[in-house]
Amino acid sequence: MLKVLFADDEPLMLEGLRFLVDWEELDFEVCGEALDGEDALQLIHSTRPDLVITDVRMPVIDGLELIKKFAESDFQPKFIIFSGYADFEYAKEALRYGVSNYLTKPLDERELTEALQTVAEQIRAERKLASRREAVSAFIQAETVSRLLMRENTAEEVEEALKTLNIHPGSRICCVLAQGDSLDSSHLRRQVYSLSVEEMFINITAYPFMAGTRKYGYLLVFPAEGPELDRMMLASWINEMRTQFSRQVLFSVSLEHTGTTFLNTAYNEALAAELCRPDVNTPEISFFQKQDKDQMALLPAGMKKSLLQSVTEGQLEPLSSQLSDVFKIFSADSTSSAWIDAFLSNIKAELLREIEVRGGEPAIWADKWFPPRVTACCLPLLERQTMEDLHEVAEWFASADNNQEDTLVTAAIDYVRAHYQEKLKLQDIAKHLHVNSAYLGQRIKKRYGISFNEFLHKYRIEKAKKLLRRTDMCISDISGRVGYSDADLFAAKFKALNGVSPSVYKKG
């Protein structure tokens, strides 16, 4: 339920507001009432309402000054203002600060109800967009960490990622893999923990990342100065993490390293510790041992990346030769069966993640692939079956774009609905969604058959038509209210889409 606060220096007006509409039915609860702007300011800070309904003229701090204060603050509730007709010029200034609506006294129940429904819709749209943006940001950070650990970045990307994550050459790091359950996007955010070491404390920053289906990892970063992150401390941290999973999870842990050059080493150590787990049914933590390095036969850099790229882009021609090269390396005596199985499982785990991103059903593919139908002890048979698996999924990727739901366009349109009153460009939305603006424009045109600018004009004009029917605002004010700084441009677009001018439309 949304919270609303009233501010008016007339007690009768406050009482009237309480009973004019059914607030609960409109999904609002009254969280405070103020008789002047100073009280309203304090109440807003203490109750943090979603909406403030205020008169523009009040003693001590007037409604306009109140709006200005929150237009420049971190907390920005929505505002609906009301006043007598004599104060219209005064109220117009408030409209420039982005207030949601302007109503005149005496308040009309129907107009207030419509205004509340509109602002509630706007608040929910903005919350939905913020939640989606936060989830996308967490996903991007997890991808950044994953690419760092697996050496999938260019030198410039590595430098930028380390700067973003605040990891320095002196930072101490450790990698933890968790397998056996999944986390939702809310757990992909960076978390900071403090562990007690006798009378000292060590701060651990945990960066989650995705390592495959039902497998997550945590890059632990802690200060250059301080006690060593020993097994007892790591076990304490891991036991705390277990509470975030609904089922049993198996943890494997790398050694502690110092410096950014050991990121990939730490990841491979955690993977080797997972491969060398003596008993897969025990919940005991598997710590990396020095002798586990025999399990870390690494393929040439870029081979895994190019193989995955061929599959996810549906390129069948290079796939056969790439996989053949991989199996030539597998045939070397120095490569263990456990590492071969782990490498192929990792390839398929990353493909499962990409299938999910593109709207597929990873569980169906996982049932086909896991557990492996053959082990690495029979390489020719394993190569043939792996080739069949990868060809099949490559064909799926080739056709996936035509079948998946375009959630990107949905997010873009949500942004338009929440920000159409502002100066809005396709590049602004693309930046918020972390995508290329030209690509986003293509997706919108494919969905709606018109360009982004045409869609934005149509949406704004529809909003303007409602204001023309329901309010006494002049046309120049309405044009500004729906996002047009030029009233002549607004009038031209309105006539082009409706066949009549705004003034003729208003007269009915």
C-alpha positions as CSV (number, residue, x, y, z in Angstrom):
1,M,0.0,0.0,0.0
2,L,1.3,3.5,-0.9
3,K,1.7,6.2,1.8
4,V,0.2,9.7,1.4
5,L,0.7,12.8,3.4
6,F,-1.6,16.0,3.5
7,A,-0.4,19.5,4.0
8,D,-2.8,22.5,4.3
9,D,-3.2,25.4,6.7
10,E,-7.0,24.9,6.8
11,P,-8.1,22.2,9.2
12,L,-11.4,21.8,7.4
13,M,-9.5,21.1,4.2
14,L,-7.5,18.4,5.9
15,E,-10.7,16.8,7.2
16,G,-12.3,17.0,3.8
17,L,-9.3,15.2,2.2
18,R,-9.6,12.4,4.7
19,F,-13.2,11.6,3.6
20,L,-13.4,12.8,0.0
21,V,-12.2,9.5,-1.4
22,D,-11.8,5.9,-0.2
23,W,-8.1,5.9,0.3
24,E,-7.8,2.2,1.1
25,E,-9.7,1.2,-2.0
26,L,-7.2,3.3,-4.1
27,D,-4.4,1.5,-2.3
28,F,-3.2,4.5,-0.2
29,E,-2.8,4.9,3.6
30,V,-2.7,8.3,5.2
31,C,0.6,8.6,7.1
32,G,0.4,12.2,8.3
33,E,-1.2,15.6,8.2
34,A,0.5,19.0,8.5
35,L,-0.9,22.5,9.0
36,D,2.1,24.3,7.6
37,G,5.1,23.7,5.4
38,E,7.6,23.3,8.3
39,D,5.6,20.5,9.9
40,A,5.2,18.9,6.5
41,L,8.9,19.0,5.9
42,Q,9.6,17.2,9.2
43,L,6.8,14.7,8.6
44,I,8.0,13.9,5.1
45,H,11.5,13.1,6.5
46,S,10.1,10.9,9.3
47,T,7.4,9.0,7.4
48,R,8.8,9.0,3.9
49,P,5.5,9.1,2.0
50,D,5.1,8.0,-1.6
51,L,2.8,11.0,-2.3
52,V,2.4,14.5,-0.8
53,I,-0.8,16.4,-1.4
54,T,-0.3,20.1,-0.6
55,D,-1.7,23.5,-0.9
56,V,0.7,25.9,-2.7
57,R,0.1,28.6,-0.1
58,M,1.0,27.9,3.5
59,P,2.6,29.7,6.4
60,V,6.3,29.3,7.4
61,I,7.3,27.2,4.3
62,D,4.9,27.4,1.4
63,G,4.1,24.5,-0.9
64,L,6.4,25.6,-3.7
65,E,9.4,25.9,-1.4
66,L,8.5,22.4,0.0
67,I,8.5,21.0,-3.5
68,K,11.8,22.7,-4.3
69,K,13.5,21.2,-1.3
70,F,12.7,17.6,-2.3
71,A,13.4,18.2,-6.0
72,E,17.0,18.6,-5.0
73,S,17.2,15.8,-2.4
74,D,17.9,12.0,-2.5
75,F,14.3,11.3,-1.4
76,Q,11.8,12.5,-3.9
77,P,8.1,11.8,-3.2
78,K,5.5,12.6,-5.8
79,F,3.5,15.8,-5.3
80,I,-0.1,16.7,-6.1
81,I,-0.8,20.4,-5.5
82,F,-4.0,22.3,-5.2
83,S,-5.0,25.9,-4.9
84,G,-7.6,28.5,-5.7
85,Y,-7.9,29.9,-9.2
86,A,-6.2,33.1,-8.1
87,D,-3.0,31.1,-7.4
88,F,-2.8,29.5,-10.8
89,E,0.3,31.5,-11.9
90,Y,2.0,30.5,-8.6
91,A,1.1,26.9,-9.2
92,K,2.5,26.9,-12.7
93,E,5.9,27.4,-11.2
94,A,5.5,24.3,-9.1
95,L,4.6,22.4,-12.3
96,R,8.1,23.0,-13.6
97,Y,9.5,21.0,-10.7
98,G,7.8,17.9,-12.0
99,V,4.7,17.7,-9.7
100,S,2.3,14.9,-10.7
101,N,-0.8,17.0,-11.0
102,Y,-2.5,20.3,-10.2
103,L,-6.0,20.5,-8.9
104,T,-8.2,23.6,-8.1
105,K,-10.3,24.2,-5.0
106,P,-12.9,23.1,-4.2
107,L,-11.6,19.6,-4.9
108,D,-13.7,17.3,-7.0
109,E,-13.9,13.6,-6.0
110,R,-13.7,12.4,-9.6
111,E,-10.7,14.5,-10.5
112,L,-8.8,13.6,-7.3
113,T,-9.5,9.9,-7.9
114,E,-8.2,10.1,-11.4
115,A,-5.1,12.0,-10.3
116,L,-4.4,9.4,-7.5
117,Q,-4.8,6.5,-10.0
118,T,-2.4,8.2,-12.4
119,V,0.3,8.8,-9.8
120,A,-0.1,5.3,-8.3
121,E,0.5,3.9,-11.8
122,Q,3.5,6.1,-12.2
123,I,5.0,5.1,-8.8
124,R,4.6,1.4,-9.5
125,A,6.1,1.7,-13.0
126,E,9.1,3.5,-11.6
127,R,9.5,0.9,-8.8
128,K,9.3,-1.9,-11.4
129,L,11.9,-0.2,-13.5
130,A,14.2,0.5,-10.6
131,S,13.9,-3.2,-9.5
132,R,14.7,-4.4,-13.0
133,R,17.6,-1.9,-13.3
134,E,19.0,-3.2,-10.0
135,A,18.7,-6.8,-11.1
136,V,20.4,-6.0,-14.4
137,S,23.2,-4.2,-12.6
138,A,23.7,-7.1,-10.3
139,F,23.7,-9.5,-13.2
140,I,26.3,-7.3,-15.1
141,Q,28.5,-7.2,-12.0
142,A,28.3,-11.0,-11.7
143,E,29.2,-11.4,-15.3
144,T,32.1,-9.0,-14.9
145,V,33.5,-11.0,-12.1
146,S,33.0,-14.3,-14.0
147,R,34.8,-13.0,-17.0
148,L,37.7,-11.7,-14.9
149,L,38.2,-15.1,-13.2
150,M,38.0,-17.0,-16.5
151,R,40.2,-14.6,-18.5
152,E,37.6,-13.6,-21.0
153,N,38.4,-9.9,-21.0
154,T,40.6,-7.6,-23.1
155,A,43.3,-5.7,-21.2
156,E,41.2,-2.6,-21.3
157,E,38.2,-4.4,-20.0
158,V,40.3,-6.0,-17.2
159,E,41.5,-2.5,-16.1
160,E,38.0,-1.1,-16.1
161,A,36.5,-4.1,-14.2
162,L,39.2,-4.0,-11.5
163,K,38.6,-0.3,-11.1
164,T,34.8,-0.8,-10.8
165,L,35.2,-3.6,-8.3
166,N,37.8,-1.7,-6.3
167,I,40.3,-4.6,-6.5
168,H,44.0,-3.5,-6.3
169,P,47.4,-5.2,-6.8
170,G,47.6,-5.3,-3.0
171,S,44.2,-6.9,-2.4
172,R,44.1,-10.4,-1.0
173,I,41.7,-12.7,-2.8
174,C,40.2,-16.2,-2.5
175,C,37.7,-18.0,-4.7
176,V,34.8,-20.1,-3.4
177,L,32.5,-22.3,-5.6
178,A,29.0,-23.3,-4.4
179,Q,27.3,-26.2,-6.2
180,G,23.9,-27.8,-5.6
181,D,21.2,-25.0,-5.5
182,S,20.4,-21.7,-7.2
183,L,20.2,-18.2,-6.0
184,D,17.8,-15.5,-7.3
185,S,19.1,-12.2,-8.7
186,S,18.8,-10.5,-5.2
187,H,21.8,-12.6,-4.1
188,L,24.0,-11.5,-7.0
189,R,24.7,-8.2,-5.3
190,R,28.0,-7.4,-3.6
191,Q,28.0,-8.1,0.1
192,V,30.4,-7.0,2.9
193,Y,31.0,-9.1,6.0
194,S,33.1,-8.7,9.2
195,L,34.7,-11.6,10.8
196,S,36.2,-11.5,14.3
197,V,39.7,-12.7,14.8
198,E,40.3,-12.7,18.5
199,E,40.1,-8.9,19.1
200,M,40.6,-8.0,15.5
201,F,38.2,-7.7,12.6
202,I,38.7,-8.5,9.0
203,N,36.3,-7.1,6.4
204,I,35.4,-9.4,3.5
205,T,33.8,-8.1,0.3
206,A,32.1,-11.0,-1.5
207,Y,31.4,-10.6,-5.2
208,P,29.0,-13.3,-6.4
209,F,29.4,-14.7,-9.9
210,M,27.7,-17.4,-12.0
211,A,29.8,-20.5,-12.8
212,G,27.2,-22.7,-14.5
213,T,23.8,-24.3,-13.8
214,R,23.1,-24.6,-10.1
215,K,26.7,-23.4,-9.4
216,Y,27.6,-20.0,-8.1
217,G,30.9,-18.6,-7.0
218,Y,32.1,-15.9,-4.7
219,L,35.2,-13.9,-5.2
220,L,36.3,-12.9,-1.7
221,V,38.4,-9.7,-1.5
222,F,39.9,-8.5,1.8
223,P,42.4,-5.8,2.8
224,A,46.2,-6.1,2.2
225,E,46.8,-5.6,5.9
226,G,45.3,-7.9,8.4
227,P,45.3,-11.6,9.6
228,E,45.5,-14.4,7.1
229,L,42.1,-15.8,6.0
230,D,42.6,-19.3,7.4
231,R,40.4,-22.3,7.0
232,M,38.6,-21.7,10.3
233,M,37.6,-18.2,9.2
234,L,36.6,-19.4,5.8
235,A,34.4,-22.2,7.3
236,S,32.7,-19.6,9.5
237,W,31.9,-17.4,6.5
238,I,30.7,-20.4,4.4
239,N,28.4,-21.6,7.2
240,E,26.8,-18.2,7.3
241,M,26.4,-18.4,3.5
242,R,24.7,-21.8,3.7
243,T,21.6,-20.1,5.2
244,Q,20.9,-18.4,1.9
245,F,20.4,-21.8,0.2
246,S,17.3,-23.9,0.5
247,R,19.1,-27.2,-0.1
248,Q,22.5,-28.8,0.6
249,V,25.3,-27.0,-1.2
250,L,28.9,-28.2,-1.7
251,F,31.6,-25.6,-1.3
252,S,35.1,-25.7,-2.6
253,V,37.8,-23.1,-1.8
254,S,41.0,-21.9,-3.3
255,L,44.2,-20.8,-1.5
256,E,44.6,-17.2,-0.5
257,H,46.5,-15.0,-3.1
258,T,47.7,-11.4,-3.2
259,G,47.3,-9.4,-6.4
260,T,45.0,-9.2,-9.4
261,T,47.2,-11.4,-11.5
262,F,46.1,-14.5,-9.5
263,L,42.3,-14.2,-10.2
264,N,42.3,-17.0,-12.7
265,T,44.6,-19.1,-10.5
266,A,42.2,-18.8,-7.6
267,Y,39.3,-19.8,-9.8
268,N,41.1,-22.9,-11.2
269,E,42.2,-23.9,-7.7
270,A,38.5,-23.8,-6.5
271,L,37.5,-25.8,-9.5
272,A,40.3,-28.4,-8.9
273,A,39.3,-28.6,-5.2
274,E,35.8,-29.4,-6.4
275,L,37.0,-32.1,-8.9
276,C,39.2,-33.7,-6.2
277,R,36.5,-33.9,-3.6
278,P,36.9,-37.4,-2.1
279,D,33.2,-37.9,-1.4
280,V,30.6,-36.0,-3.4
281,N,27.9,-36.8,-0.8
282,T,29.6,-35.1,2.1
283,P,28.8,-31.5,2.9
284,E,32.3,-31.0,4.1
285,I,34.2,-28.0,2.6
286,S,36.7,-29.0,0.0
287,F,39.9,-26.9,0.3
288,F,42.5,-26.8,-2.5
289,Q,45.6,-28.9,-1.9
290,K,49.0,-28.2,-3.6
291,Q,48.9,-31.7,-5.2
292,D,45.6,-30.9,-6.9
293,K,47.6,-28.9,-9.5
294,D,47.9,-32.1,-11.5
295,Q,44.2,-31.8,-12.2
296,M,44.7,-28.3,-13.8
297,A,45.6,-29.1,-17.4
298,L,44.7,-25.8,-19.0
299,L,43.6,-25.5,-22.7
300,P,45.1,-22.8,-24.8
301,A,43.7,-19.4,-24.1
302,G,40.7,-18.5,-26.2
303,M,39.8,-22.1,-27.2
304,K,36.9,-22.3,-24.8
305,K,35.7,-18.8,-25.7
306,S,35.7,-19.5,-29.5
307,L,34.0,-22.9,-29.0
308,L,31.2,-21.3,-26.9
309,Q,30.9,-18.4,-29.5
310,S,30.4,-20.9,-32.4
311,V,27.6,-22.7,-30.5
312,T,25.7,-19.6,-29.2
313,E,25.9,-17.9,-32.6
314,G,24.6,-21.1,-34.3
315,Q,27.8,-21.4,-36.5
316,L,28.0,-25.2,-37.3
317,E,30.9,-25.0,-39.7
318,P,33.7,-24.0,-37.4
319,L,32.3,-26.1,-34.5
320,S,33.5,-29.4,-35.8
321,S,37.1,-28.4,-36.3
322,Q,37.2,-26.5,-32.9
323,L,35.9,-29.5,-31.0
324,S,38.4,-31.7,-32.8
325,D,41.3,-29.5,-31.7
326,V,40.0,-29.7,-28.1
327,F,40.0,-33.5,-28.2
328,K,43.5,-33.6,-29.6
329,I,44.6,-31.8,-26.5
330,F,42.5,-34.2,-24.4
331,S,44.4,-37.2,-25.9
332,A,47.6,-36.0,-24.3
333,D,48.9,-38.2,-21.4
334,S,49.1,-35.2,-19.1
335,T,45.3,-34.5,-19.2
336,S,43.3,-36.3,-16.5
337,S,39.9,-37.8,-17.1
338,A,38.5,-35.7,-14.2
339,W,39.6,-32.5,-15.9
340,I,38.2,-33.5,-19.3
341,D,34.8,-34.2,-17.7
342,A,35.0,-30.9,-15.8
343,F,35.9,-28.9,-18.9
344,L,33.0,-30.3,-20.9
345,S,30.6,-29.9,-18.0
346,N,31.7,-26.3,-17.7
347,I,31.1,-25.7,-21.4
348,K,27.6,-27.1,-21.1
349,A,26.9,-25.3,-17.8
350,E,27.7,-22.0,-19.5
351,L,25.4,-22.9,-22.4
352,L,22.6,-23.6,-20.0
353,R,23.0,-20.2,-18.5
354,E,22.9,-18.6,-22.0
355,I,19.8,-20.7,-22.9
356,E,18.0,-19.3,-19.8
357,V,19.0,-15.8,-20.8
358,R,17.5,-16.2,-24.2
359,G,14.2,-17.5,-22.8
360,G,14.8,-21.3,-23.3
361,E,14.3,-24.1,-20.8
362,P,17.7,-25.1,-19.4
363,A,16.2,-28.0,-17.3
364,I,15.3,-29.9,-20.5
365,W,18.9,-29.6,-21.8
366,A,20.3,-30.4,-18.4
367,D,18.4,-33.6,-18.3
368,K,20.0,-34.6,-21.6
369,W,23.5,-33.7,-20.6
370,F,23.9,-34.4,-16.9
371,P,25.1,-36.8,-15.7
372,P,27.4,-37.4,-18.8
373,R,26.4,-40.5,-20.8
374,V,30.0,-41.7,-21.0
375,T,33.1,-40.8,-19.1
376,A,36.4,-39.5,-20.6
377,C,37.9,-43.0,-20.5
378,C,36.5,-43.6,-24.0
379,L,37.6,-40.4,-25.9
380,P,36.3,-41.3,-29.5
381,L,32.8,-42.1,-28.2
382,L,32.9,-39.0,-25.9
383,E,33.9,-36.8,-28.8
384,R,31.1,-38.1,-31.1
385,Q,28.4,-37.7,-28.4
386,T,29.7,-34.2,-27.5
387,M,29.6,-33.2,-31.1
388,E,26.0,-34.4,-31.4
389,D,25.1,-32.4,-28.2
390,L,26.7,-29.2,-29.3
391,H,25.3,-29.4,-32.9
392,E,21.8,-29.8,-31.5
393,V,22.0,-26.9,-29.1
394,A,23.8,-24.7,-31.8
395,E,20.7,-25.2,-34.0
396,W,18.5,-24.2,-31.1
397,F,20.5,-20.9,-30.7
398,A,20.2,-20.2,-34.4
399,S,16.4,-20.1,-34.2
400,A,16.1,-18.7,-30.6
401,D,15.9,-15.0,-31.6
402,N,12.6,-15.5,-33.4
403,N,11.0,-17.3,-30.5
404,Q,12.1,-15.5,-27.3
405,E,10.0,-12.9,-25.6
406,D,11.7,-9.5,-26.0
407,T,12.0,-8.4,-22.4
408,L,14.3,-5.6,-23.5
409,V,11.6,-3.8,-25.3
410,T,9.2,-4.3,-22.3
411,A,11.8,-2.6,-20.0
412,A,12.3,0.2,-22.5
413,I,8.5,0.9,-22.7
414,D,8.2,0.8,-18.9
415,Y,10.9,3.5,-18.8
416,V,9.0,5.6,-21.3
417,R,5.8,5.4,-19.2
418,A,7.7,6.5,-16.1
419,H,9.7,9.4,-17.8
420,Y,7.7,10.6,-20.8
421,Q,7.3,14.0,-19.1
422,E,11.0,14.6,-19.2
423,K,13.4,15.3,-22.0
424,L,13.8,11.8,-23.3
425,K,16.0,10.2,-25.9
426,L,16.5,6.6,-27.0
427,Q,20.2,6.9,-26.0
428,D,19.1,7.7,-22.4
429,I,17.0,4.5,-22.2
430,A,19.7,2.4,-23.8
431,K,22.2,3.7,-21.3
432,H,20.0,2.7,-18.4
433,L,19.5,-0.7,-19.8
434,H,23.1,-1.1,-20.7
435,V,22.5,-1.9,-24.4
436,N,23.4,-0.3,-27.8
437,S,20.8,2.4,-28.7
438,A,20.7,1.4,-32.4
439,Y,20.0,-2.2,-31.4
440,L,17.3,-1.1,-29.0
441,G,15.7,1.0,-31.7
442,Q,15.6,-1.9,-34.0
443,R,13.9,-4.1,-31.4
444,I,11.2,-1.4,-30.7
445,K,10.5,-1.0,-34.4
446,K,10.2,-4.8,-34.8
447,R,7.7,-5.0,-32.0
448,Y,5.5,-1.9,-32.8
449,G,6.2,-1.3,-36.5
450,I,7.2,2.3,-35.8
451,S,10.4,4.1,-34.7
452,F,11.1,5.0,-31.0
453,N,10.4,8.7,-31.7
454,E,7.1,7.9,-33.3
455,F,6.1,5.7,-30.3
456,L,7.1,8.4,-27.9
457,H,5.0,11.1,-29.7
458,K,2.0,8.8,-29.8
459,Y,2.3,8.1,-26.1
460,R,2.7,11.7,-25.1
461,I,-0.2,12.8,-27.3
462,E,-2.5,10.2,-25.7
463,K,-1.6,11.6,-22.3
464,A,-2.3,15.1,-23.5
465,K,-5.7,14.1,-24.8
466,K,-6.6,13.0,-21.2
467,L,-5.5,16.3,-19.8
468,L,-7.4,18.3,-22.4
469,R,-10.6,16.4,-21.5
470,R,-10.2,16.4,-17.8
471,T,-8.5,19.7,-16.7
472,D,-8.8,23.4,-17.4
473,M,-5.0,23.7,-18.0
474,C,-4.1,25.8,-21.0
475,I,-2.6,24.1,-24.1
476,S,0.9,25.5,-23.5
477,D,1.0,24.1,-20.0
478,I,-0.3,20.7,-21.2
479,S,2.4,20.6,-23.8
480,G,5.1,21.1,-21.1
481,R,3.3,18.6,-18.8
482,V,3.6,15.8,-21.4
483,G,7.2,16.5,-22.3
484,Y,7.2,19.1,-25.1
485,S,9.2,22.2,-24.5
486,D,7.9,23.7,-27.8
487,A,4.1,24.3,-27.8
488,D,4.1,24.7,-31.6
489,L,5.8,21.3,-32.1
490,F,3.2,19.8,-29.7
491,A,0.3,21.3,-31.7
492,A,1.8,20.0,-35.0
493,K,2.2,16.5,-33.6
494,F,-1.2,16.5,-32.1
495,K,-2.9,17.5,-35.3
496,A,-0.8,15.0,-37.4
497,L,-2.0,12.2,-35.1
498,N,-5.6,13.3,-34.5
499,G,-6.6,15.4,-37.5
500,V,-7.5,18.4,-35.4
501,S,-5.7,20.9,-33.3
502,P,-5.5,20.6,-29.5
503,S,-7.9,23.6,-29.1
504,V,-10.5,22.1,-31.4
505,Y,-10.2,18.8,-29.6
506,K,-10.7,20.4,-26.2
507,K,-13.9,22.1,-27.4
508,G,-15.2,18.7,-28.3
